[in-house]
Amino acid sequence: MNLSIIAAVGKNNELGKNNDLIWHFKNDMKFFKETTIGHHMIMGRKTFQSLPKLLEGRKHLVLTRSQLQFPEEVDVFKSVEEFLETYKNSEEEVFDIGGASIYKELLDYASKLYLTEIEAEFPDADVYFPNFNKEDFDREELTHFQDEKTKINYKHVLYKRRK
Ligand SMILES: NC(=O)c1ccc[n+]([C@@H]2O[C@H](COP(=O)([O-])OP(=O)(O)OC[C@H]3O[C@@H](n4cnc5c(N)ncnc54)[C@H](OP(=O)(O)O)[C@@H]3O)[C@@H](O)[C@H]2O)c1
């Protein structure tokens, strides 16, 4: 299993509101695309439904307990166990792209976390990234940006789980 998490979080781990993202930064979208392109992405049903369309060049894996219909190129899993069993012997880097419930359920299985750490707060958030023990990870800052429009600073940070 080669699982990575990718998420954009506010100062208090804010992730989203009303089933949408809080911040939309151009260079963060670019980082997300460059990091995930060519890979498989596991996500919760709500995050899948919040996507404007299928994201090009990436395999979509969706967790749902429902009987909803999904596009035929999407692989559907009924449980975390079913997903883990399917990928347990795979070298493929699978990205957990959220949302809050899937980050929480898969955090213990992730060896890398790509976090966009945003230097802003959003008190109206209704979903949060789970707390994790930073002692278990080595932290590397990859980039620093300031969003042109909002002047909000953010950085891309890679947390690698210590062996
Ligand atoms: N900031 C970021 O980087 C980021 C990234 C992604 C998402 N988000 C935000 O996060 C929010 C969505 O997060 P969320 O936690 O509300 O929803 P979610 O994790 O995207 O989806 C939850 C759904 O996933 C399915 N699910 C969860 N655990 C499952 C399991 N063990 N087995 C089978 N199915 C399972 C269920 O679908 P059914 O109800 O169909 O059974 C559940 O209702 C939105 O605001 C979104 O914009 C933020």
Backbone and ligand atoms as CSV (ligand in chain L), in Angstrom:
chain,resi,resn,atom,element,x,y,z
A,1,MET,N,N,0.853,-1.206,0.000
A,1,MET,CA,C,0.000,0.000,0.000
A,1,MET,C,C,0.882,1.247,0.000
A,2,ASN,N,N,0.603,2.121,-0.943
A,2,ASN,CA,C,1.394,3.350,-1.049
A,2,ASN,C,C,0.408,4.519,-1.081
A,3,LEU,N,N,-0.023,4.933,0.107
A,3,LEU,CA,C,-1.087,5.943,0.201
A,3,LEU,C,C,-0.541,7.289,0.643
A,4,SER,N,N,-0.921,8.333,-0.093
A,4,SER,CA,C,-0.572,9.714,0.270
A,4,SER,C,C,-1.854,10.509,0.439
A,5,ILE,N,N,-1.788,11.462,1.326
A,5,ILE,CA,C,-2.929,12.376,1.506
A,5,ILE,C,C,-2.575,13.717,0.889
A,6,ILE,N,N,-3.525,14.350,0.245
A,6,ILE,CA,C,-3.306,15.720,-0.231
A,6,ILE,C,C,-4.499,16.564,0.214
A,7,ALA,N,N,-4.209,17.686,0.893
A,7,ALA,CA,C,-5.285,18.514,1.459
A,7,ALA,C,C,-4.797,19.946,1.627
A,8,ALA,N,N,-5.734,20.873,1.573
A,8,ALA,CA,C,-5.445,22.286,1.840
A,8,ALA,C,C,-6.141,22.653,3.144
A,9,VAL,N,N,-5.357,23.144,4.103
A,9,VAL,CA,C,-5.903,23.364,5.449
A,9,VAL,C,C,-5.624,24.785,5.945
A,10,GLY,N,N,-6.591,25.339,6.634
A,10,GLY,CA,C,-6.414,26.634,7.276
A,10,GLY,C,C,-5.631,26.481,8.576
A,11,LYS,N,N,-5.424,27.629,9.251
A,11,LYS,CA,C,-4.634,27.633,10.498
A,11,LYS,C,C,-5.200,26.695,11.554
A,12,ASN,N,N,-6.535,26.519,11.530
A,12,ASN,CA,C,-7.185,25.645,12.517
A,12,ASN,C,C,-7.662,24.349,11.872
A,13,ASN,N,N,-6.969,23.961,10.799
A,13,ASN,CA,C,-7.318,22.722,10.065
A,13,ASN,C,C,-8.632,22.809,9.298
A,14,GLU,N,N,-9.099,24.021,9.025
A,14,GLU,CA,C,-10.323,24.191,8.242
A,14,GLU,C,C,-10.141,23.575,6.854
A,15,LEU,N,N,-11.177,22.849,6.412
A,15,LEU,CA,C,-11.120,22.178,5.098
A,15,LEU,C,C,-12.181,22.669,4.129
A,16,GLY,N,N,-13.374,22.940,4.633
A,16,GLY,CA,C,-14.459,23.263,3.717
A,16,GLY,C,C,-15.683,23.786,4.427
A,17,LYS,N,N,-16.625,24.197,3.619
A,17,LYS,CA,C,-17.950,24.614,4.122
A,17,LYS,C,C,-18.996,24.362,3.039
A,18,ASN,N,N,-20.194,23.982,3.482
A,18,ASN,CA,C,-21.305,23.708,2.547
A,18,ASN,C,C,-20.880,22.817,1.380
A,19,ASN,N,N,-20.134,21.778,1.704
A,19,ASN,CA,C,-19.648,20.838,0.671
A,19,ASN,C,C,-18.861,21.508,-0.448
A,20,ASP,N,N,-18.135,22.572,-0.078
A,20,ASP,CA,C,-17.276,23.251,-1.055
A,20,ASP,C,C,-15.959,23.608,-0.369
A,21,LEU,N,N,-14.966,23.969,-1.186
A,21,LEU,CA,C,-13.700,24.427,-0.625
A,21,LEU,C,C,-13.866,25.845,-0.099
A,22,ILE,N,N,-12.971,26.258,0.774
A,22,ILE,CA,C,-13.022,27.626,1.303
A,22,ILE,C,C,-12.178,28.554,0.433
A,23,TRP,N,N,-10.974,28.069,0.092
A,23,TRP,CA,C,-10.036,28.902,-0.669
A,23,TRP,C,C,-9.804,28.282,-2.038
A,24,HIS,N,N,-9.657,29.122,-3.041
A,24,HIS,CA,C,-9.367,28.659,-4.407
A,24,HIS,C,C,-8.147,29.425,-4.901
A,25,PHE,N,N,-6.963,28.891,-4.659
A,25,PHE,CA,C,-5.725,29.582,-5.052
A,25,PHE,C,C,-5.156,28.931,-6.310
A,26,LYS,N,N,-4.815,29.793,-7.268
A,26,LYS,CA,C,-4.363,29.288,-8.571
A,26,LYS,C,C,-3.171,28.338,-8.447
A,27,ASN,N,N,-2.155,28.780,-7.700
A,27,ASN,CA,C,-0.947,27.949,-7.596
A,27,ASN,C,C,-1.161,26.706,-6.739
A,28,ASP,N,N,-2.215,26.701,-5.950
A,28,ASP,CA,C,-2.527,25.489,-5.191
A,28,ASP,C,C,-3.230,24.475,-6.094
A,29,MET,N,N,-4.116,24.960,-6.944
A,29,MET,CA,C,-4.779,24.068,-7.915
A,29,MET,C,C,-3.716,23.423,-8.819
A,30,LYS,N,N,-2.720,24.249,-9.198
A,30,LYS,CA,C,-1.632,23.756,-10.059
A,30,LYS,C,C,-0.845,22.667,-9.326
A,31,PHE,N,N,-0.536,22.927,-8.056
A,31,PHE,CA,C,0.206,21.942,-7.255
A,31,PHE,C,C,-0.589,20.639,-7.142
A,32,PHE,N,N,-1.896,20.773,-6.918
A,32,PHE,CA,C,-2.757,19.583,-6.805
A,32,PHE,C,C,-2.704,18.773,-8.102
A,33,LYS,N,N,-2.802,19.475,-9.212
A,33,LYS,CA,C,-2.807,18.780,-10.510
A,33,LYS,C,C,-1.458,18.106,-10.748
A,34,GLU,N,N,-0.372,18.850,-10.544
A,34,GLU,CA,C,0.963,18.297,-10.813
A,34,GLU,C,C,1.277,17.098,-9.914
A,35,THR,N,N,0.778,17.143,-8.691
A,35,THR,CA,C,1.093,16.080,-7.728
A,35,THR,C,C,0.276,14.823,-8.001
A,36,THR,N,N,-0.974,15.012,-8.414
A,36,THR,CA,C,-1.856,13.845,-8.542
A,36,THR,C,C,-1.914,13.271,-9.967
A,37,ILE,N,N,-1.418,14.036,-10.944
A,37,ILE,CA,C,-1.596,13.604,-12.347
A,37,ILE,C,C,-0.944,12.226,-12.580
A,38,GLY,N,N,-1.671,11.383,-13.288
A,38,GLY,CA,C,-1.154,10.042,-13.590
A,38,GLY,C,C,-1.406,9.034,-12.487
A,39,HIS,N,N,-2.016,9.473,-11.377
A,39,HIS,CA,C,-2.204,8.583,-10.233
A,39,HIS,C,C,-3.685,8.266,-9.999
A,40,HIS,N,N,-3.909,7.415,-9.011
A,40,HIS,CA,C,-5.270,7.078,-8.593
A,40,HIS,C,C,-5.636,7.984,-7.412
A,41,MET,N,N,-6.901,8.368,-7.323
A,41,MET,CA,C,-7.351,9.254,-6.244
A,41,MET,C,C,-8.559,8.631,-5.561
A,42,ILE,N,N,-8.458,8.418,-4.245
A,42,ILE,CA,C,-9.600,7.909,-3.478
A,42,ILE,C,C,-10.295,9.098,-2.807
A,43,MET,N,N,-11.629,9.077,-2.846
A,43,MET,CA,C,-12.381,10.211,-2.258
A,43,MET,C,C,-13.738,9.734,-1.750
A,44,GLY,N,N,-14.313,10.537,-0.867
A,44,GLY,CA,C,-15.666,10.271,-0.395
A,44,GLY,C,C,-16.684,10.695,-1.448
A,45,ARG,N,N,-17.873,10.148,-1.306
A,45,ARG,CA,C,-18.940,10.454,-2.273
A,45,ARG,C,C,-19.222,11.966,-2.347
A,46,LYS,N,N,-19.169,12.655,-1.206
A,46,LYS,CA,C,-19.505,14.091,-1.229
A,46,LYS,C,C,-18.447,14.888,-1.982
A,47,THR,N,N,-17.192,14.546,-1.761
A,47,THR,CA,C,-16.119,15.237,-2.491
A,47,THR,C,C,-16.229,14.943,-3.977
A,48,PHE,N,N,-16.532,13.688,-4.323
A,48,PHE,CA,C,-16.721,13.364,-5.748
A,48,PHE,C,C,-17.803,14.261,-6.342
A,49,GLN,N,N,-18.904,14.391,-5.614
A,49,GLN,CA,C,-20.020,15.183,-6.159
A,49,GLN,C,C,-19.713,16.679,-6.200
A,50,SER,N,N,-18.687,17.100,-5.449
A,50,SER,CA,C,-18.343,18.522,-5.477
A,50,SER,C,C,-17.373,18.850,-6.628
A,51,LEU,N,N,-16.857,17.821,-7.305
A,51,LEU,CA,C,-15.963,18.090,-8.442
A,51,LEU,C,C,-16.784,18.629,-9.615
A,52,PRO,N,N,-16.254,19.621,-10.328
A,52,PRO,CA,C,-16.989,20.144,-11.485
A,52,PRO,C,C,-17.116,19.106,-12.595
A,53,LYS,N,N,-16.101,18.217,-12.679
A,53,LYS,CA,C,-16.104,17.159,-13.714
A,53,LYS,C,C,-15.045,16.154,-13.305
A,54,LEU,N,N,-14.971,15.038,-14.045
A,54,LEU,CA,C,-13.882,14.092,-13.801
A,54,LEU,C,C,-12.560,14.800,-14.100
A,55,LEU,N,N,-11.567,14.585,-13.246
A,55,LEU,CA,C,-10.289,15.276,-13.430
A,55,LEU,C,C,-9.428,14.456,-14.396
A,56,GLU,N,N,-8.955,15.132,-15.431
A,56,GLU,CA,C,-8.241,14.419,-16.505
A,56,GLU,C,C,-6.973,13.726,-16.006
A,57,GLY,N,N,-6.687,12.588,-16.612
A,57,GLY,CA,C,-5.411,11.921,-16.355
A,57,GLY,C,C,-5.289,11.258,-15.007
A,58,ARG,N,N,-6.404,11.078,-14.297
A,58,ARG,CA,C,-6.361,10.453,-12.982
A,58,ARG,C,C,-7.513,9.473,-12.831
A,59,LYS,N,N,-7.226,8.327,-12.166
A,59,LYS,CA,C,-8.266,7.338,-11.912
A,59,LYS,C,C,-9.038,7.746,-10.658
A,60,HIS,N,N,-10.368,7.805,-10.763
A,60,HIS,CA,C,-11.205,8.200,-9.627
A,60,HIS,C,C,-11.732,6.968,-8.898
A,61,LEU,N,N,-11.495,6.916,-7.592
A,61,LEU,CA,C,-12.000,5.840,-6.731
A,61,LEU,C,C,-12.914,6.505,-5.705
A,62,VAL,N,N,-14.142,6.020,-5.581
A,62,VAL,CA,C,-15.107,6.681,-4.692
A,62,VAL,C,C,-15.595,5.720,-3.617
A,63,LEU,N,N,-15.608,6.196,-2.382
A,63,LEU,CA,C,-16.190,5.443,-1.269
A,63,LEU,C,C,-17.633,5.881,-1.069
A,64,THR,N,N,-18.532,4.927,-1.060
A,64,THR,CA,C,-19.947,5.218,-0.793
A,64,THR,C,C,-20.630,3.952,-0.279
A,65,ARG,N,N,-21.588,4.139,0.596
A,65,ARG,CA,C,-22.416,2.999,1.036
A,65,ARG,C,C,-23.722,2.964,0.251
A,66,SER,N,N,-23.877,3.959,-0.639
A,66,SER,CA,C,-25.140,4.111,-1.371
A,66,SER,C,C,-25.172,3.216,-2.602
A,67,GLN,N,N,-26.301,3.224,-3.274
A,67,GLN,CA,C,-26.457,2.478,-4.536
A,67,GLN,C,C,-26.420,3.448,-5.718
A,68,LEU,N,N,-25.869,4.652,-5.494
A,68,LEU,CA,C,-25.852,5.649,-6.573
A,68,LEU,C,C,-25.104,5.120,-7.790
A,69,GLN,N,N,-25.453,5.657,-8.948
A,69,GLN,CA,C,-24.749,5.318,-10.183
A,69,GLN,C,C,-23.599,6.301,-10.376
A,70,PHE,N,N,-22.451,5.791,-10.784
A,70,PHE,CA,C,-21.287,6.639,-11.067
A,70,PHE,C,C,-20.860,6.402,-12.515
A,71,PRO,N,N,-20.140,7.370,-13.100
A,71,PRO,CA,C,-19.646,7.145,-14.467
A,71,PRO,C,C,-18.839,5.846,-14.528
A,72,GLU,N,N,-18.842,5.195,-15.682
A,72,GLU,CA,C,-18.277,3.836,-15.734
A,72,GLU,C,C,-16.774,3.813,-15.477
A,73,GLU,N,N,-16.074,4.947,-15.698
A,73,GLU,CA,C,-14.621,4.940,-15.464
A,73,GLU,C,C,-14.261,5.101,-13.974
A,74,VAL,N,N,-15.275,5.292,-13.123
A,74,VAL,CA,C,-15.041,5.440,-11.686
A,74,VAL,C,C,-15.125,4.070,-11.001
A,75,ASP,N,N,-14.150,3.762,-10.142
A,75,ASP,CA,C,-14.224,2.529,-9.343
A,75,ASP,C,C,-14.864,2.849,-7.995
A,76,VAL,N,N,-15.860,2.071,-7.625
A,76,VAL,CA,C,-16.623,2.347,-6.405
A,76,VAL,C,C,-16.282,1.310,-5.332
A,77,PHE,N,N,-16.070,1.783,-4.094
A,77,PHE,CA,C,-15.784,0.903,-2.953
A,77,PHE,C,C,-16.843,1.122,-1.882
A,78,LYS,N,N,-17.292,0.030,-1.305
A,78,LYS,CA,C,-18.364,0.104,-0.309
A,78,LYS,C,C,-17.824,0.267,1.101
A,79,SER,N,N,-16.519,0.051,1.273
A,79,SER,CA,C,-15.933,0.187,2.611
A,79,SER,C,C,-14.447,0.477,2.481
A,80,VAL,N,N,-13.885,1.041,3.551
A,80,VAL,CA,C,-12.438,1.273,3.611
A,80,VAL,C,C,-11.704,-0.062,3.480
A,81,GLU,N,N,-12.246,-1.104,4.102
A,81,GLU,CA,C,-11.605,-2.425,4.065
A,81,GLU,C,C,-11.507,-2.937,2.620
A,82,GLU,N,N,-12.587,-2.733,1.865
A,82,GLU,CA,C,-12.584,-3.190,0.472
A,82,GLU,C,C,-11.508,-2.436,-0.324
A,83,PHE,N,N,-11.402,-1.131,-0.088
A,83,PHE,CA,C,-10.372,-0.324,-0.762
A,83,PHE,C,C,-8.972,-0.808,-0.364
A,84,LEU,N,N,-8.744,-0.981,0.936
A,84,LEU,CA,C,-7.409,-1.381,1.424
A,84,LEU,C,C,-7.023,-2.756,0.869
A,85,GLU,N,N,-7.990,-3.653,0.843
A,85,GLU,CA,C,-7.737,-5.007,0.338
A,85,GLU,C,C,-7.332,-4.953,-1.153
A,86,THR,N,N,-8.016,-4.105,-1.905
A,86,THR,CA,C,-7.746,-4.009,-3.347
A,86,THR,C,C,-6.338,-3.478,-3.622
A,87,TYR,N,N,-5.877,-2.537,-2.791
A,87,TYR,CA,C,-4.609,-1.864,-3.071
A,87,TYR,C,C,-3.451,-2.338,-2.198
A,88,LYS,N,N,-3.705,-3.349,-1.348
A,88,LYS,CA,C,-2.670,-3.674,-0.347
A,88,LYS,C,C,-1.329,-4.100,-0.955
A,89,ASN,N,N,-1.351,-4.732,-2.129
A,89,ASN,CA,C,-0.087,-5.178,-2.738
A,89,ASN,C,C,0.323,-4.299,-3.916
A,90,SER,N,N,-0.297,-3.125,-4.017
A,90,SER,CA,C,-0.037,-2.266,-5.172
A,90,SER,C,C,1.079,-1.274,-4.871
A,91,GLU,N,N,1.932,-1.041,-5.884
A,91,GLU,CA,C,3.012,-0.040,-5.763
A,91,GLU,C,C,2.459,1.348,-6.095
A,92,GLU,N,N,1.329,1.373,-6.775
A,92,GLU,CA,C,0.706,2.619,-7.245
A,92,GLU,C,C,0.551,3.608,-6.092
A,93,GLU,N,N,1.010,4.869,-6.299
A,93,GLU,CA,C,0.777,5.884,-5.267
A,93,GLU,C,C,-0.672,6.340,-5.400
A,94,VAL,N,N,-1.465,6.048,-4.376
A,94,VAL,CA,C,-2.874,6.449,-4.368
A,94,VAL,C,C,-2.993,7.692,-3.497
A,95,PHE,N,N,-3.689,8.705,-4.014
A,95,PHE,CA,C,-3.882,9.943,-3.254
A,95,PHE,C,C,-5.276,9.980,-2.642
A,96,ASP,N,N,-5.296,10.165,-1.339
A,96,ASP,CA,C,-6.552,10.425,-0.632
A,96,ASP,C,C,-6.814,11.921,-0.760
A,97,ILE,N,N,-7.842,12.279,-1.557
A,97,ILE,CA,C,-8.111,13.706,-1.803
A,97,ILE,C,C,-9.296,14.215,-0.966
A,98,GLY,N,N,-9.710,13.442,0.038
A,98,GLY,CA,C,-10.725,13.918,0.966
A,98,GLY,C,C,-12.094,13.301,0.729
A,99,GLY,N,N,-13.121,13.829,1.377
A,99,GLY,CA,C,-13.072,14.962,2.289
A,99,GLY,C,C,-12.709,14.564,3.708
A,100,ALA,N,N,-13.266,15.339,4.626
A,100,ALA,CA,C,-12.894,15.211,6.034
A,100,ALA,C,C,-13.009,13.764,6.521
A,101,SER,N,N,-14.094,13.097,6.166
A,101,SER,CA,C,-14.308,11.753,6.711
A,101,SER,C,C,-13.280,10.776,6.155
A,102,ILE,N,N,-12.896,10.946,4.902
A,102,ILE,CA,C,-11.934,10.008,4.287
A,102,ILE,C,C,-10.516,10.300,4.773
A,103,TYR,N,N,-10.204,11.581,5.008
A,103,TYR,CA,C,-8.891,11.883,5.607
A,103,TYR,C,C,-8.781,11.181,6.954
A,104,LYS,N,N,-9.849,11.286,7.738
A,104,LYS,CA,C,-9.831,10.700,9.088
A,104,LYS,C,C,-9.698,9.173,9.027
A,105,GLU,N,N,-10.472,8.564,8.137
A,105,GLU,CA,C,-10.498,7.090,8.091
A,105,GLU,C,C,-9.210,6.497,7.531
A,106,LEU,N,N,-8.480,7.275,6.707
A,106,LEU,CA,C,-7.293,6.700,6.056
A,106,LEU,C,C,-5.969,7.246,6.574
A,107,LEU,N,N,-6.026,8.200,7.489
A,107,LEU,CA,C,-4.781,8.851,7.942
A,107,LEU,C,C,-3.733,7.847,8.440
A,108,ASP,N,N,-4.158,6.856,9.175
A,108,ASP,CA,C,-3.205,5.896,9.751
A,108,ASP,C,C,-2.491,5.067,8.686
A,109,TYR,N,N,-3.063,5.004,7.485
A,109,TYR,CA,C,-2.475,4.183,6.417
A,109,TYR,C,C,-1.576,5.008,5.500
A,110,ALA,N,N,-1.566,6.334,5.676
A,110,ALA,CA,C,-0.841,7.215,4.752
A,110,ALA,C,C,0.625,7.321,5.158
A,111,SER,N,N,1.512,7.201,4.176
A,111,SER,CA,C,2.932,7.384,4.494
A,111,SER,C,C,3.390,8.802,4.187
A,112,LYS,N,N,2.632,9.513,3.346
A,112,LYS,CA,C,2.979,10.920,3.053
A,112,LYS,C,C,1.734,11.800,3.128
A,113,LEU,N,N,1.916,12.997,3.633
A,113,LEU,CA,C,0.834,14.001,3.615
A,113,LEU,C,C,1.357,15.226,2.871
A,114,TYR,N,N,0.672,15.592,1.801
A,114,TYR,CA,C,1.000,16.839,1.097
A,114,TYR,C,C,-0.023,17.866,1.563
A,115,LEU,N,N,0.397,18.748,2.438
A,115,LEU,CA,C,-0.561,19.719,2.970
A,115,LEU,C,C,-0.258,21.113,2.452
A,116,THR,N,N,-1.301,21.782,1.982
A,116,THR,CA,C,-1.195,23.208,1.699
A,116,THR,C,C,-1.565,23.895,3.005
A,117,GLU,N,N,-0.575,24.503,3.641
A,117,GLU,CA,C,-0.842,25.161,4.933
A,117,GLU,C,C,-1.122,26.637,4.653
A,118,ILE,N,N,-2.370,27.014,4.875
A,118,ILE,CA,C,-2.837,28.351,4.523
A,118,ILE,C,C,-2.836,29.229,5.768
A,119,GLU,N,N,-2.217,30.394,5.633
A,119,GLU,CA,C,-2.099,31.265,6.806
A,119,GLU,C,C,-3.336,32.149,6.930
A,120,ALA,N,N,-4.464,31.501,7.123
A,120,ALA,CA,C,-5.730,32.213,7.299
A,120,ALA,C,C,-6.669,31.326,8.102
A,121,GLU,N,N,-7.652,31.987,8.718
A,121,GLU,CA,C,-8.646,31.256,9.516
A,121,GLU,C,C,-10.004,31.399,8.846
A,122,PHE,N,N,-10.877,30.449,9.120
A,122,PHE,CA,C,-12.225,30.545,8.557
A,122,PHE,C,C,-13.216,29.977,9.577
A,123,PRO,N,N,-13.727,30.866,10.459
A,123,PRO,CA,C,-14.578,30.396,11.561
A,123,PRO,C,C,-15.849,29.679,11.107
A,124,ASP,N,N,-16.305,29.931,9.866
A,124,ASP,CA,C,-17.546,29.296,9.395
A,124,ASP,C,C,-17.328,27.914,8.793
A,125,ALA,N,N,-16.112,27.403,8.840
A,125,ALA,CA,C,-15.863,26.070,8.268
A,125,ALA,C,C,-16.763,25.048,8.959
A,126,ASP,N,N,-17.150,24.010,8.201
A,126,ASP,CA,C,-17.950,22.958,8.842
A,126,ASP,C,C,-17.283,21.588,8.749
A,127,VAL,N,N,-16.098,21.531,8.132
A,127,VAL,CA,C,-15.306,20.291,8.149
A,127,VAL,C,C,-13.830,20.644,8.365
A,128,TYR,N,N,-13.143,19.758,9.086
A,128,TYR,CA,C,-11.758,20.016,9.518
A,128,TYR,C,C,-10.880,18.810,9.223
A,129,PHE,N,N,-9.601,19.073,8.933
A,129,PHE,CA,C,-8.629,17.991,8.798
A,129,PHE,C,C,-8.390,17.405,10.191
A,130,PRO,N,N,-8.240,16.074,10.270
A,130,PRO,CA,C,-8.067,15.477,11.607
A,130,PRO,C,C,-6.720,15.863,12.240
A,131,ASN,N,N,-6.693,15.898,13.556
A,131,ASN,CA,C,-5.418,16.110,14.248
A,131,ASN,C,C,-4.539,14.895,14.020
A,132,PHE,N,N,-3.254,15.137,13.828
A,132,PHE,CA,C,-2.326,14.007,13.716
A,132,PHE,C,C,-1.059,14.353,14.472
A,133,ASN,N,N,-0.322,13.312,14.842
A,133,ASN,CA,C,0.867,13.523,15.652
A,133,ASN,C,C,2.049,13.893,14.749
A,134,LYS,N,N,2.454,15.165,14.784
A,134,LYS,CA,C,3.519,15.634,13.884
A,134,LYS,C,C,4.860,14.980,14.222
A,135,GLU,N,N,4.962,14.452,15.434
A,135,GLU,CA,C,6.195,13.744,15.839
A,135,GLU,C,C,6.424,12.488,14.988
A,136,ASP,N,N,5.345,11.968,14.410
A,136,ASP,CA,C,5.472,10.732,13.612
A,136,ASP,C,C,5.995,11.005,12.200
A,137,PHE,N,N,6.190,12.293,11.880
A,137,PHE,CA,C,6.519,12.651,10.497
A,137,PHE,C,C,7.734,13.584,10.436
A,138,ASP,N,N,8.502,13.483,9.346
A,138,ASP,CA,C,9.497,14.506,9.014
A,138,ASP,C,C,8.801,15.542,8.154
A,139,ARG,N,N,9.105,16.817,8.417
A,139,ARG,CA,C,8.385,17.893,7.732
A,139,ARG,C,C,9.318,18.629,6.777
A,140,GLU,N,N,8.890,18.786,5.521
A,140,GLU,CA,C,9.700,19.496,4.535
A,140,GLU,C,C,8.838,20.547,3.846
A,141,GLU,N,N,9.280,21.807,3.909
A,141,GLU,CA,C,8.533,22.862,3.200
A,141,GLU,C,C,8.967,22.886,1.747
A,142,LEU,N,N,8.007,22.760,0.839
A,142,LEU,CA,C,8.331,22.636,-0.585
A,142,LEU,C,C,8.266,23.978,-1.312
A,143,THR,N,N,7.265,24.779,-1.000
A,143,THR,CA,C,7.067,26.057,-1.710
A,143,THR,C,C,6.440,27.076,-0.758
A,144,HIS,N,N,6.563,28.348,-1.144
A,144,HIS,CA,C,5.829,29.424,-0.464
A,144,HIS,C,C,5.143,30.250,-1.527
A,145,PHE,N,N,3.910,30.626,-1.285
A,145,PHE,CA,C,3.198,31.485,-2.231
A,145,PHE,C,C,2.420,32.561,-1.481
A,146,GLN,N,N,2.130,33.640,-2.212
A,146,GLN,CA,C,1.113,34.577,-1.732
A,146,GLN,C,C,0.065,34.679,-2.840
A,147,ASP,N,N,-1.193,34.455,-2.449
A,147,ASP,CA,C,-2.251,34.552,-3.449
A,147,ASP,C,C,-2.377,35.998,-3.916
A,148,GLU,N,N,-2.372,36.179,-5.240
A,148,GLU,CA,C,-2.370,37.538,-5.797
A,148,GLU,C,C,-3.591,38.334,-5.375
A,149,LYS,N,N,-4.751,37.674,-5.425
A,149,LYS,CA,C,-6.008,38.392,-5.158
A,149,LYS,C,C,-6.187,38.727,-3.690
A,150,THR,N,N,-6.033,37.710,-2.828
A,150,THR,CA,C,-6.379,37.889,-1.411
A,150,THR,C,C,-5.196,38.273,-0.548
A,151,LYS,N,N,-3.968,38.129,-1.092
A,151,LYS,CA,C,-2.708,38.375,-0.352
A,151,LYS,C,C,-2.503,37.386,0.798
A,152,ILE,N,N,-3.246,36.303,0.760
A,152,ILE,CA,C,-3.068,35.262,1.791
A,152,ILE,C,C,-1.822,34.426,1.454
A,153,ASN,N,N,-0.972,34.188,2.470
A,153,ASN,CA,C,0.223,33.360,2.282
A,153,ASN,C,C,-0.125,31.896,2.509
A,154,TYR,N,N,0.524,31.045,1.750
A,154,TYR,CA,C,0.354,29.611,1.969
A,154,TYR,C,C,1.604,28.885,1.502
A,155,LYS,N,N,1.818,27.712,2.057
A,155,LYS,CA,C,2.965,26.907,1.641
A,155,LYS,C,C,2.565,25.462,1.445
A,156,HIS,N,N,3.311,24.787,0.595
A,156,HIS,CA,C,3.119,23.355,0.409
A,156,HIS,C,C,4.139,22.639,1.270
A,157,VAL,N,N,3.649,21.757,2.105
A,157,VAL,CA,C,4.509,21.063,3.066
A,157,VAL,C,C,4.323,19.564,2.879
A,158,LEU,N,N,5.447,18.856,2.849
A,158,LEU,CA,C,5.390,17.396,2.728
A,158,LEU,C,C,5.757,16.779,4.081
A,159,TYR,N,N,4.827,16.004,4.628
A,159,TYR,CA,C,5.098,15.245,5.850
A,159,TYR,C,C,5.336,13.796,5.450
A,160,LYS,N,N,6.541,13.286,5.783
A,160,LYS,CA,C,6.844,11.875,5.473
A,160,LYS,C,C,6.865,11.089,6.773
A,161,ARG,N,N,6.089,10.017,6.811
A,161,ARG,CA,C,6.017,9.225,8.039
A,161,ARG,C,C,7.366,8.595,8.353
A,162,ARG,N,N,7.781,8.765,9.619
A,162,ARG,CA,C,9.057,8.154,10.032
A,162,ARG,C,C,8.883,6.648,10.105
A,163,LYS,N,N,9.919,5.913,9.712
A,163,LYS,CA,C,9.842,4.433,9.675
A,163,LYS,C,C,9.763,3.885,11.095
L,1,LIG,N1,N,-9.494,21.479,1.712
L,1,LIG,C1,C,-9.335,20.360,1.030
L,1,LIG,O1,O,-8.230,20.002,0.623
L,1,LIG,C2,C,-10.533,19.500,0.764
L,1,LIG,C3,C,-10.381,18.336,0.019
L,1,LIG,C4,C,-11.514,17.543,-0.204
L,1,LIG,C5,C,-12.734,17.922,0.295
L,1,LIG,N2,N,-12.823,19.059,1.013
L,1,LIG,C6,C,-14.108,19.475,1.579
L,1,LIG,O2,O,-14.555,18.457,2.469
L,1,LIG,C7,C,-16.000,18.484,2.501
L,1,LIG,C8,C,-16.520,17.091,2.248
L,1,LIG,O3,O,-16.083,16.234,3.300
L,1,LIG,P1,P,-17.108,15.247,4.052
L,1,LIG,O4,O,-16.378,14.586,5.167
L,1,LIG,O5,O,-18.346,16.019,4.368
L,1,LIG,O6,O,-17.494,14.223,2.893
L,1,LIG,P2,P,-16.623,13.149,2.070
L,1,LIG,O7,O,-15.572,12.547,2.961
L,1,LIG,O8,O,-16.178,13.736,0.778
L,1,LIG,O9,O,-17.748,12.083,1.717
L,1,LIG,C9,C,-18.460,11.443,2.758
L,1,LIG,C10,C,-19.176,10.271,2.156
L,1,LIG,O10,O,-18.228,9.261,1.793
L,1,LIG,C11,C,-18.804,7.989,1.985
L,1,LIG,N3,N,-18.037,7.259,3.003
L,1,LIG,C12,C,-17.321,7.764,4.045
L,1,LIG,N4,N,-16.735,6.773,4.738
L,1,LIG,C13,C,-17.076,5.621,4.116
L,1,LIG,C14,C,-16.787,4.264,4.358
L,1,LIG,N5,N,-15.991,3.870,5.386
L,1,LIG,N6,N,-17.329,3.326,3.543
L,1,LIG,C15,C,-18.115,3.686,2.486
L,1,LIG,N7,N,-18.420,4.970,2.199
L,1,LIG,C16,C,-17.910,5.921,3.010
L,1,LIG,C17,C,-20.245,8.215,2.433
L,1,LIG,O11,O,-20.985,8.312,1.241
L,1,LIG,P3,P,-22.560,7.908,1.125
L,1,LIG,O12,O,-23.282,8.919,1.963
L,1,LIG,O13,O,-22.833,8.002,-0.339
L,1,LIG,O14,O,-22.674,6.496,1.657
L,1,LIG,C18,C,-20.141,9.578,3.107
L,1,LIG,O15,O,-21.369,10.253,3.189
L,1,LIG,C19,C,-16.409,19.517,1.452
L,1,LIG,O16,O,-16.620,20.770,2.076
L,1,LIG,C20,C,-15.200,19.597,0.548
L,1,LIG,O17,O,-15.113,20.813,-0.171
L,1,LIG,C21,C,-11.755,19.854,1.260
